[in-house]
Amino acid sequence: FSAPCSAILSSYLLGERLNMLGKLGCMLSLVGSTVMVIHAPEDEEVTTLDEMSSKLKEPGFLAYAAILLVVCFLLIFYFAPRYGQSNILIYLTICSVIGAFSVSSVKGLGIAIKGFFAGQPVLQHPLTWILVVTLLASITTQINYLNKSLDIFNTSLVFPIYYVLFTTIVITTSVILFKEWVTMTVVDIIGTVCGFLTIILGVFLLHAFKDMDISLGNLPQVLQSGQQVPVTRDDKNILIEVDSSSIAPEDKPKVFMIYT
């Protein structure tokens, strides 16, 4: 719900214009989220840090975490310095892969906080401090590379791609760590996948076409005349527009002949 809610609040509080495709994207995102909630798997009960620790030590999750770390280090130390300035997927993939560790850390710290208020000795448990360090490191890395991506690429492209990558990684992590889909029926699996794809489509419509001036009022004229829809350019991406037709071509070399 974060993408449509932020768009709607920006429209009413900040005066940002939400075109017809943006409203359609918000509606699709809400519908997809509702479908996912209806067909969502039941969370496996994990109430103590010892249970969380046993989940984290399972061979399947350890292998998955090792693969994510290798991919992350390759992206940070090899691909980012070479292709980060030109490929939008490099920085966003780093943020998404690191997001798997931040979500798992938040889940574990939530259990630790509940245990703390219940009188359990969670501060003496080493997993608590491991989760705190992991959360701080992952959030710092995510913010760093997300800001780099926003400084280079268009916001309307960054957020849809980041949302899709991050959500995919988080769902995969949840499936491997907590085994939430083991007891799901085929109908629930199909419903969850369809809801997720609907959210992706809604977020894409919301951000990819947000600068286009499309409404129910001008849509018939645009379709009938076949004219291009006006686009509001970002100040960050276009600072000065130069009319190429106003630039005079270079003068051709002149040849002078002198007769005597």
Steps between C-alpha positions, in 0.01 A plus 500: 500500500798736533518601133132597448473656846805721443365605159156586639644693796738689270205591278295647787768635733776610260283598205662249263280414204386137464401421142256234380764227468624582850150459643464172311836387641386583855182300452688200360750513787218499756324213322822298478579562867151388600533180296838427658360552851207267430727223370799570724656202679474467874811606688685223674505568872845620610484646850852477646851586391600137534238400242615786275860386541411145398325636189805703404729199544310275260715388202254631243501853637877499556558405136251766387666766719844404369381538140354842579824614662711385204266677256504815713881511525537444126258783427663740747868440423495399132186605314413824681828683426484397134131503405320673788489836324336358187293198611205569730481137618841499674426733792139385536599134509745578781223670697261210440748227592598681820129541573474126563728538803327814628154337492627188678671719761183700559304177549753374755520833684122507523513165679779634724300811594194293592721270706659798675163630621406145600800487732721272292881555509521606135785746561726212599416307185773547233245484217348831614821694440574313177159606370558862609835520317356328193204738491715813531745382233227398256295818541810718457595315182147521362473874560843561346437318174138610470610864523768435239238353269266795554781746425569338162175356369143618468285454810212363293724209397681446829203439728307246287812293432613520863155402625486192277854385583469565872160331534617197304809457720301548821234246401767248404680555831179454696423178314845354568535621859151447643365246246172690478386344172536137602135467610353718224250363249535540124224763499678708763831477314340613172312778680816626670697501174219676312467759775873566491499539120204739529694712749798509264278621216339763722833636626632510143201705381525724805865598453589443135235737360469749785642789292251456215200732480230236453145546628148403400454850359786499249512126429247504209678788329837330539370173357322666207774743401785259560705776660769425751397533864668797669772400743620700798875462517694458824722797589768254613521329164460797263648830606521679167321406181678605186311535175716322250328681214626834630862397474643626178697247298863558453580714204640310209856590401511773243728500198619830353637511145725788401533576130798698373 
